[in-house]
C-alpha cells in the first residue's frame, strides 16, 4: 500500500514518539515499505566549528539502524538543517517527503494548549498542506 514512509523525529524526545514510531514500523512491515527518519536541526556551528547537524546525523544514523533491527524493516535517515528551528518545520517535513518520494508521513502530535489557538502546530500544518497521506498520532 505504501512504499516510502517519512517519520520526523526529535531525538531528544523519543519517549513521546513511541506510538508514531510503532505505527510507522507496523505499516512499513505490512507494506514492505522503507521508513525514512528525518531530523530537523540547527545549522549554526557549535564552538567546535561543527554544526549540530553533524552530531545529529551520527545519532540519527544509529537511531534508524536500531529501529530497522528492532522492527525488521528497511530504514534510512536524513537531516534537514535550519537557521531557525521554530520557522517552517512543517514545510521542511513536506519538502523532505516530496524529495524522498514518500507516499505517507507518520508524525506525532502533542496535546494542544492555549498557544495552539494562535499558532498552528507542525502536525496540523503538515496534515493541511502535504500532497501525500498524513497520519498524525497523539
C-alpha positions as CSV (number, residue, x, y, z in Angstrom):
1,X,0.0,0.0,0.0
2,X,2.9,2.4,0.8
3,X,6.4,2.3,-0.4
4,X,8.2,5.1,1.5
5,X,7.1,6.4,4.9
6,X,8.6,9.6,6.3
7,X,8.8,10.0,10.1
8,X,10.0,13.3,11.6
9,X,11.9,12.6,14.8
10,X,13.2,14.7,17.7
11,X,16.0,12.5,19.2
12,X,15.8,14.5,22.5
13,X,12.1,13.4,22.9
14,X,11.9,9.9,21.5
15,X,9.8,8.8,24.5
16,X,7.0,11.0,23.1
17,X,7.3,9.4,19.7
18,X,6.7,5.7,20.6
19,X,3.2,5.4,19.2
20,X,4.1,7.1,15.9
21,X,7.3,5.1,15.6
22,X,5.5,1.8,16.3
23,X,2.7,2.7,13.8
24,X,5.2,3.6,11.1
25,X,7.2,0.3,11.6
26,X,4.0,-1.7,11.6
27,X,2.8,0.0,8.4
28,X,6.2,-0.5,6.8
29,X,6.2,-4.2,7.6
30,X,2.7,-4.7,6.2
31,X,3.6,-2.8,3.0
32,X,7.2,-3.8,2.7
33,X,8.0,-0.1,2.7
34,X,11.1,1.8,3.7
35,X,10.9,4.2,6.7
36,X,12.8,7.4,6.3
37,X,13.5,9.1,9.7
38,X,14.1,12.8,9.3
39,X,15.6,15.2,11.9
40,X,15.4,18.9,11.5
41,X,18.3,20.6,13.3
42,X,20.0,23.9,13.9
43,X,22.5,24.8,11.2
44,X,24.5,27.1,13.4
45,X,28.1,25.9,14.1
46,X,28.9,25.0,17.7
47,X,32.1,26.0,19.4
48,X,33.9,23.1,17.8
49,X,33.1,24.7,14.4
50,X,30.9,21.7,13.5
51,X,27.2,22.1,13.0
52,X,24.7,20.4,15.2
53,X,23.7,18.7,12.1
54,X,27.0,16.7,12.0
55,X,26.4,15.4,15.5
56,X,22.7,14.7,14.9
57,X,23.4,12.9,11.7
58,X,25.5,10.4,13.5
59,X,22.8,9.9,16.2
60,X,20.1,9.6,13.6
61,X,22.1,7.0,11.6
62,X,22.3,4.9,14.8
63,X,18.6,5.5,15.6
64,X,17.5,4.4,12.1
65,X,19.7,1.3,12.3
66,X,18.3,0.4,15.7
67,X,14.7,0.9,14.5
68,X,15.3,-1.3,11.4
69,X,16.8,-4.0,13.5
70,X,14.2,-3.9,16.3
71,X,11.2,-4.0,13.9
72,X,12.7,-5.9,10.9
73,X,12.1,-3.0,8.5
74,X,14.1,-1.1,5.9
75,X,15.1,2.3,7.1
76,X,17.2,5.3,6.2
77,X,17.5,8.8,7.5
78,X,18.0,12.4,6.5
79,X,19.0,15.6,8.3
80,X,17.4,19.0,7.4
81,X,19.5,22.0,8.5
82,X,17.6,25.1,9.6
83,X,18.8,28.5,10.7
84,X,15.7,28.9,12.9
85,X,14.2,25.7,14.2
86,X,10.9,27.3,15.0
87,X,10.3,28.6,11.5
88,X,8.5,26.4,8.9
89,X,9.2,23.0,10.3
90,X,6.0,21.7,8.7
91,X,7.2,23.0,5.3
92,X,10.5,21.3,5.8
93,X,8.8,18.0,6.6
94,X,6.7,18.2,3.5
95,X,9.6,19.2,1.3
96,X,11.7,16.3,2.6
97,X,8.8,13.9,1.9
98,X,8.5,15.2,-1.6
99,X,12.2,15.0,-2.3
100,X,12.3,11.4,-0.9
101,X,9.3,10.2,-2.9
102,X,7.3,9.4,0.2
103,X,3.7,8.5,0.0
104,X,2.9,8.6,3.7
105,X,4.0,10.8,6.6
106,X,3.6,9.5,10.1
107,X,4.2,12.0,12.8
108,X,3.5,12.5,16.5
109,X,1.3,15.4,17.7
110,X,1.2,17.0,21.1
111,X,-1.6,17.8,23.5
112,X,-3.0,21.1,22.3
113,X,-2.6,24.1,24.6
114,X,-3.7,27.7,24.5
115,X,-0.9,28.7,22.1
116,X,-2.3,26.4,19.5
117,X,-5.3,28.7,19.2
118,X,-2.9,31.4,18.0
119,X,-0.1,29.4,16.3
120,X,-0.8,26.2,14.4
121,X,1.1,23.0,15.2
122,X,3.6,21.5,12.9
123,X,1.5,18.3,12.5
124,X,-1.6,20.5,11.7
125,X,0.3,22.3,9.0
126,X,1.6,19.0,7.5
127,X,-1.8,17.4,7.6
128,X,-3.3,20.5,5.9
129,X,-0.8,21.1,3.1
130,X,1.0,17.8,2.4
131,X,0.1,16.3,-1.0
132,X,0.6,12.7,0.3
133,X,-1.3,10.9,3.1
134,X,-0.5,12.0,6.6
135,X,-1.2,10.1,9.8
136,X,-1.0,12.2,13.0
137,X,-0.6,10.2,16.2
138,X,-1.4,11.6,19.6
